[in-house]
């Protein structure tokens, strides 16, 4: 072999070693990348507001939240300080407030966590109506809610409490306690 052939082999060997070294560095950087969680948000909003109308164009419900975070893997919308307002044509709206909530991907099931406060203002014919509870499941399409937690109803000067509650917010309004019901009623 000639000296020029040795030089060519030496250059090729150095190039191959250099490429191998660069490939090794690139592979190490790839393995060091932080893996993105499968359940990570794809968008969020601060000061979230959503309004839903019925087929006649009347407002059906409104949803407000201090913060909304949407997750694309399961389609859920996580809410901080949500306020859901359910409208009826014949009575004041029902307002449901919670600490946190999750709106399922179907847009119908709202899971409210922490303390939950439900209220309806009074009218000449209706007393103000308030419910205190926790961990409430709301089915928006049928204006229905349920919980297996302690609940308290305050209807004017009357108070009723029990464990577990089912209620329908549309006319006729129905409220049913599931167990351990106690009440205090004032007769005028």
N, C-alpha and C positions, 0 to 999 in steps of 0.2 A: 504494500500500500504506500501511496505517496503522501507527502506532507499535506497537500491540499485536500486529499480525501479524509485524513484525520481531522483537519479543521472543519470540514463539512459535518462529519459525524459528531464532533464535539459541539458544534453549534446546534445541531438537531437534538442532541442529548440535553443540552442546556434549555432549549425551547420546550422540550417535552417535560422536563422537571419543573420549569416555570409554569406551564399550563396545569400540570398536576397540582402544584402548590396553590395556584389561583382557584382551581376547582375545589380543593379542600377547604379553603377559606370561605368560598361561596356556600358550600354545603353546611359549614358550621353556622353561618349567619342565618341560613334558612331554618335550621333546627332551633335557633335561639329566638325566632319570632314568637311573639305572644299569640297564643291560640285565641281566637274570638269565640266566645261562648255561643252555643246554639240559641240560647234564650237571651238575646241582647236586643235593645230597642232599635227600631228603624226610624222613628221620628217621635217628637214630643212637642208639647205646646204649654206655654205658661199663660194662664188666663183663658182656659178652654171654654168654649160655648158651642152647644149644638141644639138645634130646634128641629122637631119633627112635626109634620102636618098630617092631617087625615085626608081622605080622598076628596072632601069638600073644600079643602084649603084652610080649614080651621086648625089652630095650634093644638096639637095632641099632647106633647110634652117638651120640656126643656131640660138640658143637662148643663150645669156649670161646674167647673172644678178649678182650683188654684193651679194645678198642674196635671197634665195628661201625658202618659207615655205609652206608645203603641209597640207591641212585639209582633214581628212578622211570623215567627215560627208557629205560634198558636193563635194568632189573630186577636189576642186580648188587648184591652185598653185599660191601663192601670191609672187610677184617679186619686188625687190628694184633695181632701176637703170637698167631696162632691156634694152638689145640691141638685136633686131631681125634682122637678115640678110636673105633676100630672094634672091635666085640665079636664074638667067636666062642664058641660054646657049648662047644667041646672044648679051648680053649687060652686062655692069658692074652690080654688085649686088645692090639691094636696102637695105639701112641700116636705121632702125627705132629705135630711142632712145626715152626713156620716163623717167619720174620720178618714177612711179610705174606701176605695171601691174598685171592683174589677168588672168591666163590661165584657161579656163573652163575645167571641167572634161573630155569633149570629145576631148581635145587636139587640137581643130580646132579654137575655138573662143578665141582671145586674146584681152582683154580690157585694153588699155593703158591710164593711168590717169596723170593729170598734164600737163606740157608742153611736146609736142611731136615734134621731129625733124626728118624729113625723107630726105634722101639724096641719090643721085646716082652720082658717079664720071662721068666726061666727057670723051669722046673719040674723035678721029678725026672727026667722023660724028655726035656725040651727044654732046650738051652742058651739063655742070654740071647742075643738077636739084635738087632743095631743096624745101621742104615744111615745114612751121612752122604752128603748130596748137595745139589743146589740145583735150583730151577725145576722143581718136581714137579707133574704133572697127575694128579689123583685122580678116578676115576670111582666115586662112592659106591655106586651101585646094584649094581655087580658086584665091589666090593672090589678094584679094580685101580688101579695107579699106574704112571706112566712118566715118564722124563726123558731128554733127550739130553745131559745134563751129566755130568761126572765123578761117580762114585759109589763108595763104599767099604762093604763088608759086614764086620762084626765078629761072628763066630759063635764064642763061647767064646774060645779062643786062636788061632783061624784068622782070617786077613784076606784079603779078595779085593777088588780094585779094577778099574775099567774105565771106559770112556766109554759112556754110555747104559745105561739099566736099565729093565726091565719086571718088575713083580711083582704077584702075586695074594695078597691077605691072607687069604682064606678057604681052608678045607681042600679039597684039598691045596695048601699054600703053594708057590708057584713063583717063582723069581727067575732072571732071565736078563739077562746083560750083553750089550751089542750089539757092542762092539769094544775092542781094546787091553786085554785081560784079563790081570791079573797076580795071583799069590796067594802067600801064605806060610802053610803049614800045619804045625802041630806034632802029631807022633804020640806018644802016650803009651805 
